[in-house]
Amino acid sequence: MPAKTGKEYIERLKAANNNVYIHGERVDDVTEHPAFKNVVNSMARLYDIQHEQPEKMLYTSPTSGEKVGKTFMVPKTIDDLIQRREAIMEWQHFTNGLMGRSPDYLNADVMAMGEASEFFAEGDPMFAENARRYAEFARENDISLTHTLIHPQVNRAKIQAEQKDANVALHLVKKTDEGIIVDGIRLLATQGGITDEILVFPSTVKKSGELDDPYSLAFALPNNTPGLKFLSRESFDQGKNTYDHPLSSNFEEGDTIVAFDNVLVPWDRVFVCENSSICNRAFGETNAVAHMSHQVISKGVAKTEFLLGVVLTLMDSIGIDSFQHVKDKGTEIMLTLETMKSHLYRAEHNASIDKWGMMTPDFEALDAARNWYPRVYPRMAEIVRILGASGLMGIPTYDDFNNDEIGPILHRAMQGKNVEGYDRVQIFRLAWDLTMSSFGNRQTHYEYYFFGDPIKMGMAYFDKYDKEPYKEHVRSFLNNLDVPKPEFAKS
């Protein structure tokens, strides 16, 4: 079937009846439940955009001849890579980069997994064929995916095999003729209840060893598989109108704990089974990490563009855009945006064909960007709060303005330089929802930990960075100085 529409996305969710819980109750229909319906509608909008912008969003499937999503496309040239990013940006401009797990993120992973499927043959030749077929299945059916990477935070000082309750984390129970039986808990499946399927991969932030082989698994399942439950945190969509909560009422993805109760994973859905070595190397050796980072940095560009627009609009609304410290803070965001765009440009134009035949972006550029952005995003959110100052504290609501008695008072009291009170408050409510509401604070926290602990990521970045040329340059400089050594220093 071709790329799906928003209507088809919603119909699939209704028919699937995924096992989702929130506030201690099972959700009858995620497409109608107050905690999920608005983000479901935003997701549906993404799928409709594909059909409204077919020249940018769709391409002809190499197997079926149908029009399928370009975010699944295997790039063979730099132009393909740029086209794929332009398709990504169509979605990111709609979400303003605020949906960290829009479908293009995992589409990149599945695409790379399928093209580099032979990597998985190291565990079993069957797993390579599974990976190839699953990538084709996801593309041809426009499957929406959630994923889970993280073990429960019980005792981070110990590996899973040494935990007091070693069975709390998702693990292999047994192998059967039909497939593998798995049981346990995984975190943090964003969009867990509002997608078609779940992709389970191991976290590679902390490398596993052989003792963790029972936890070293990779597979995909429909989200309505028996024994699979999604336990949602409270929603940051407060059920308010889009004036009061313009962002959380549209883009609140939700995050879930995923519980597996002796779940059967059919053999044709297994990619890795009891092999920590393969799990540790999967993202890097298939170049999935490069293609996923390409999507993430594109998202970061879109998000920074939106944040800059909010800041500039806020500045203009109250006439602070000529003050020195205000301009300096605006410049910080501008520099962040241009730096991210430069990283993206370098990644694309220094791309090369990898061993699997994919045109793969320059990971050095992407790796620098994905390590840097979590460190600067909290500062950009802080700038919004600083510039909004007390104006972000006492902001009226839509209902206040609709009150015949106090509405006119507020309209006059809240006026800005070039805007009426109602319009200025709308700008400030947008800035508040971006940075100070529960939704906004989650955005800052989410960006900071997007790929894992930034400190651990930074340590890994430092360790693998090619430092020798820089040290050699300094040694050469010192050796070439025309300074004779004292006798005692010559040994």
Protein Blocks (a to p, Z undefined) as FASTA:
>chain_A
ZZddfklmmmmmmmnopacdeehiacfblklgmklmmmmmmmmmmmmmmmmmmmlmgccd
fklopacdfklpccfbfklmmmmmmmmmmmmmmnnopamkbfklmmmmmmmmmmmmmmmm
mmomklmmmmmmmmmmmmmnopacdddfbdcdfblmbcfklgmblmlpgcdfbdcfklcc
deddddddehklmcfbdcddddfkbccdfklmmmmccddddfkbghiacdddddfbeoia
fklmmmlmmmmnbpaddddehiacdfklcfbghiaklmmmmmmmnommmmmmmmmmmmmm
mmmmmmmmmmmmmmmmnopmmgfklmmmmmmmmmmmmmmmmmmmmmmmmgccdfkopacd
dfklmmmmmmmmmmmmmmmmmmmmmmnmmmlmmccdfklmmpmklmmmmmmmmpcfkbcf
klmmmmmmmmmmmmmmmklmmmmmmmmmmnocfklmmmmmmmmpcfklmmmmmmmmmmmp
ccdcdfklmZZ
